[in-house]
Amino acid sequence: MTGLADCNNFFVSCERSVDRSLEGRAVVVLSNNDGCVVARSNEAKRLGIRMGQPAFEIRDLIRSQSVIALSGNHLLYREISLHVHDVFRRYVPKTLDYSIDEAFLDMTGIPDSELSDIGCAIYEACRREVGIPVTIGFAPSKTLAKLVTERCKKCGEAVGVLLNDEQRWEIMSSLKISELWGVGRRLTRRLYESGVYTIADFARKDRVWVRKRLGVNGEKSWLELNGVSCIELGHVDRLLQDSISESRTFPVDVDDYDYVRARIAIYSADCAKKLRAMHGLCREVGVLLRTNRFHMDRQYQAPQGVVVLGGYSSDTNILTDAALRVLDTIWRENVSFKRAGVWLSDIVPDTPVTPSIFEEYEERVPGNTRLMQAVDKINGMVGHNVVKLASQITKGHVGHNDGYSSSFGAPFNPDR
């Protein structure tokens, strides 16, 4: 059996975990620049607020305080996600972290009779230790586990276990084909035209028909719905990524060098932290800048650059220094930028690597490794980045925060 643990309304639940006054209120979390809704509480859903709905469309609800709108705080969400996934790992033999708020649970060797108790224990631990509600579904395949989880959410149940074919067909008949994992709007329309309206309709189709019209991936979904586990997600569980990136769109067009420099330092530090978390080292640091493509009266510009280090490193000081050097080479005076980002590439495991004889800073790495470990530990205990580089501090304030505010749950100003 496979389980799927899914955090309910994750961004909203994170905000509620640090501000209990939000419990029972209609709450939405907005995208980085407060453009649209990216998370909704159940109370907000009942008001008819849609996922992705522009913030200006619900401005009256915000002004009347019928809805509380918060700017996203992604550092908070990431830290809470790490705690939640740690809880999952305590209760099952193996987990696969699928996303920031979801994890597949490998229940190999565990009797079906114990699954419900294990699911309830995970739910209680997440609620008690982290303050995050989760829904857990168990089934013979990943796709079916997702369906069980969706069904539990609709019914207000915390744990569900799929044990027989009667339950399987009942669940599939109750869910629209648009709710099937991997089926988007365009594919939904195609399936409607073929008379497929529910997931059960799809599961009843002939396998040859599915393969001919939907290819190998559609066939795998069909097999999973019929109890054959065949979708592998090994790439998600891979320890080392090929690259790491962090970028943000600014609230307004920015020509302030000090502000952009501080953003680049923040993104570099965040990437370095991710790199250390996956026990990796990198050798290439890149920086990109983007102007606002919607300002037709200005020429669109997208400067970017990469620096190759003399050796591999995960030290925040070294990577940030490299990123700032790249920024200096691509910065354009009298040009307003809308977006900035940092990426790390050429990533290898942090096992001993051959050092370079040409770079002096290699001698500083062993000592700095202990420093970085201490910084990560302190920031992890506090829940946000209280210890940071001086270069991460913005000298000026431009518009609104872009997801890196030091305060949790920043209220949205509908009149901004």
Secondary structure, 3 states (H helix, E strand, C coil): CEEEEEECCHHHHHHHHHCHHHCCCCEEEECCCCCEEEEECHHHHHCCCCCCCEHHHHHHHHHCCCCEEEECCHHHHHHHHHHHHHHHHHHCCEEEEEECCEEEEECCCCCHHHHHHHHHHHHHHHHHHHCCCEEEEEECCHHHHHHHHHHHHHHCCCEEECCCHHHHHHHHHHCEHHHCCCCCHHHHHHHHHCCCCEHHHHHHCCHHHHHHHHHHHHHHHHHHHCCCCCCCCCCCCCCCCCEEEEEEEEEEEECCHHHHHHHHHHHHHHHHHHHHHCCEEEEEEEEEEECCCCCCCCCCCCCEEEEEEEEEECCHHHHHHHHHHHHHHHCCCCCCEEEEEEEEEEEEECCCCCCCCCCHHHHHHHHHHHHHHHHHHHHHHHCCCCCCCHHHCCCCCCCCCCCCCCCCCCECCCCC
